[in-house]
Amino acid sequence: MNIKDIAYSSDDKALTGYLVDGSGAKPAPGVLVCHQGMGLTEHARQRARMLGELGYIAFALDMYGEVATSREHAMSLIGSMASNPVALRRRAAAGLDVLKAQPGVAAGRLAAIGYCFGGALVLEMARCQPELACVVAFHPGLSNQPEHDERKIRPKVMVCAGVHDPLIPAAARERFIALMNEAEADWQLLTYSHAGHSFTDRSADAFGMPGFAYHEATDRRSWAAMRDLFDETMGRV
């Protein structure tokens, strides 16, 4: 695999993403990887490498230009993005542009996946990036969804959530379903037993936060579901 960091920018903010090209010099689907609330850490880099091993071209974007040093720092970075949705969309689009610029990325075969903060981000991208074939959100934050959103959704949408996730209570799941139906989306909401928030992150247990824990079976099953959706929307690699 070809692996390298790529420097780019958005609104004069210096950013550094992580490219993993597993295409073997053949045209391949491109997958944008959107990181958790702490920033572009090893978790997102590992997911990009896992995609590269499957033959995809994966780019883990950088939404902050830095990595949070504490939970409080992370909340500040998330808040700065949430308070400026126009800048958030531009920064996400800048990452997608880097992926699209890679010579091996096959035209019309693009997807975005995200985790936690990044999961909420790809759900936003589903509304403003119609060229995406699909988006997959793993344990996204769904507690601040609007009552209504008039924007339609073209990409197919998958959300993978643990039933014990404190950031996705039952009411949030129902709100998500209503919003997806309102947007006329092709959507899936996969809810997993025994799992909470950050079920894909092996370091989650160290957070010491109720409802946050790695869950191997859900990590494995949700990744398999993602691969099935990729095959359906972008073809096999």
C-alpha positions in Angstrom: 0.0 0.0 0.0 1.1 3.6 -0.6 0.7 5.5 2.6 1.5 9.2 3.1 0.5 12.4 4.9 -1.0 15.1 2.7 -0.9 18.8 3.7 -3.8 20.9 2.5 -5.9 23.9 3.7 -9.4 25.3 4.1 -10.2 28.9 4.9 -6.4 29.5 5.5 -6.4 26.7 8.1 -3.4 24.4 7.7 -4.6 20.8 7.8 -2.8 17.4 7.3 -4.7 14.3 6.2 -3.6 10.7 5.9 -3.8 8.8 2.6 -3.8 5.1 2.2 -3.8 3.8 -1.4 -4.5 0.1 -1.7 -5.6 0.2 -5.3 -2.5 -1.5 -6.8 -2.4 1.2 -9.5 -5.9 0.2 -10.7 -9.0 2.4 -10.6 -10.6 2.0 -7.2 -13.4 3.5 -5.1 -12.4 6.4 -2.8 -13.5 6.5 0.8 -13.3 9.6 3.0 -12.6 8.7 6.7 -13.9 11.3 9.2 -12.3 11.2 12.7 -13.7 11.2 16.2 -13.9 14.3 18.4 -10.3 14.1 19.5 -9.1 14.8 15.9 -7.1 12.8 13.5 -5.7 10.1 15.8 -4.5 6.6 15.3 -8.1 5.3 15.3 -9.0 7.0 12.0 -5.5 6.2 10.5 -6.1 2.5 11.4 -9.5 2.6 9.7 -7.9 4.1 6.6 -5.3 1.3 6.5 -8.0 -1.3 6.9 -9.8 0.1 3.9 -6.5 0.2 1.9 -6.0 -3.5 2.7 -9.3 -4.2 1.1 -8.2 -2.4 -2.1 -9.8 1.1 -1.6 -8.2 4.5 -1.7 -8.9 6.0 1.7 -8.2 9.5 2.9 -8.6 10.4 6.6 -9.3 14.1 6.6 -8.3 16.6 9.3 -11.1 18.8 10.6 -9.1 20.7 13.2 -5.5 21.1 12.2 -4.5 19.7 15.6 -5.2 16.8 17.9 -7.0 17.5 21.2 -5.0 17.0 24.4 -7.9 16.5 26.7 -11.7 15.9 26.7 -12.3 19.6 27.4 -10.0 20.6 24.5 -11.9 18.2 22.2 -15.3 19.7 23.3 -13.9 23.1 22.5 -12.9 22.0 19.0 -16.2 20.3 18.3 -18.0 23.4 19.6 -16.1 25.7 17.3 -17.1 23.5 14.3 -20.7 23.1 15.4 -21.1 26.9 15.8 -20.0 27.5 12.2 -21.7 25.0 9.9 -20.6 26.8 6.8 -17.0 26.4 7.7 -17.6 22.8 8.8 -19.1 22.0 5.4 -16.2 23.8 3.6 -13.6 21.9 5.6 -15.3 18.6 4.9 -15.5 19.4 1.2 -11.8 20.3 1.2 -11.0 16.8 2.5 -13.2 15.2 -0.1 -11.5 17.3 -2.8 -8.1 15.8 -1.7 -9.5 12.3 -2.1 -11.1 13.1 -5.5 -7.7 14.5 -6.7 -6.0 11.2 -6.3 -5.3 9.7 -9.8 -6.6 6.2 -8.9 -10.0 7.2 -7.6 -12.6 5.9 -10.0 -15.2 8.5 -11.1 -18.6 8.1 -9.5 -17.3 5.7 -6.8 -17.0 7.7 -3.6 -18.1 7.1 0.0 -17.6 8.7 3.4 -17.5 7.0 6.8 -17.2 8.7 10.1 -17.0 8.0 13.8 -18.6 9.9 16.7 -18.1 13.6 15.6 -17.2 12.3 12.2 -20.3 10.2 12.1 -22.5 13.3 12.5 -20.3 15.0 9.9 -20.9 12.4 7.2 -24.6 12.6 7.9 -24.3 16.3 7.1 -22.3 15.5 4.0 -25.1 13.3 2.8 -27.2 16.4 2.4 -24.6 18.6 0.7 -22.4 16.2 -1.3 -24.7 14.3 -3.7 -21.8 12.8 -5.6 -21.2 10.4 -2.7 -22.6 6.9 -3.3 -23.2 6.3 0.4 -22.2 7.4 3.9 -21.8 5.2 7.0 -21.9 6.7 10.5 -20.5 4.7 13.3 -21.7 5.7 16.8 -22.5 9.3 15.7 -23.7 11.9 18.1 -27.5 12.3 17.3 -28.6 14.3 20.4 -28.8 17.7 18.6 -30.8 16.9 15.5 -33.1 19.6 14.2 -36.9 19.2 14.1 -36.9 19.5 10.3 -34.4 19.7 7.5 -35.7 20.4 4.0 -32.6 19.3 2.1 -33.0 16.0 0.3 -30.5 13.2 0.5 -29.1 11.3 -2.5 -26.4 9.1 -1.0 -27.5 5.9 0.7 -27.2 6.3 4.5 -26.2 3.8 7.1 -26.0 4.4 10.9 -24.5 1.8 13.2 -25.4 2.5 16.8 -25.1 0.7 20.1 -28.4 0.3 22.0 -26.8 1.6 25.2 -25.1 4.7 23.5 -25.9 7.6 25.8 -25.6 10.0 22.8 -28.2 8.1 20.8 -31.2 7.6 23.1 -34.4 6.0 21.8 -35.9 9.5 21.1 -32.9 10.4 19.0 -33.2 7.2 16.9 -36.9 8.1 16.3 -35.9 11.6 15.3 -33.3 10.3 12.9 -35.8 8.0 11.2 -38.3 10.9 10.8 -35.6 13.1 9.3 -34.5 10.4 6.9 -38.0 9.8 5.7 -38.6 13.5 5.4 -35.4 13.7 3.2 -36.7 10.8 1.1 -33.4 8.9 1.9 -32.5 5.3 1.3 -31.4 4.7 4.9 -30.6 2.0 7.4 -30.3 2.3 11.2 -28.6 -0.8 12.6 -28.9 -1.0 16.4 -26.6 -3.4 18.2 -27.2 -5.1 21.6 -24.6 -4.9 24.4 -22.9 -1.9 22.7 -22.5 1.7 23.7 -20.7 4.7 22.4 -17.2 4.4 20.7 -17.7 0.6 20.2 -15.0 0.7 17.4 -12.3 2.3 19.6 -10.1 -0.1 21.5 -9.0 2.8 23.7 -12.6 3.8 24.7 -12.5 1.8 28.0 -9.8 4.1 29.3 -12.1 7.1 28.9 -13.8 6.1 32.2 -17.1 7.5 30.9 -20.4 5.6 31.4 -21.7 4.1 28.2 -18.3 4.4 26.4 -16.6 1.1 25.6 -15.1 -1.0 22.9 -17.2 -3.9 21.7 -15.5 -6.4 19.5 -18.5 -8.1 18.1 -20.3 -4.9 17.2 -17.1 -3.5 15.7 -16.8 -6.6 13.4 -20.5 -6.8 12.5 -20.8 -3.1 11.7 -17.7 -3.2 9.5 -19.2 -6.1 7.6 -22.4 -4.2 7.1 -20.4 -1.2 5.7 -18.6 -3.5 3.3 -22.0 -4.9 2.0 -23.2 -1.3 1.4 -20.0 -0.4 -0.4 -20.4 -3.5 -2.7 -24.0 -2.5 -3.4 -23.3 1.2 -4.1 -19.8 1.2 -5.6 -19.2 -2.4 -6.8 -16.7 -4.8 -5.5 -12.9 -4.1 -5.4 
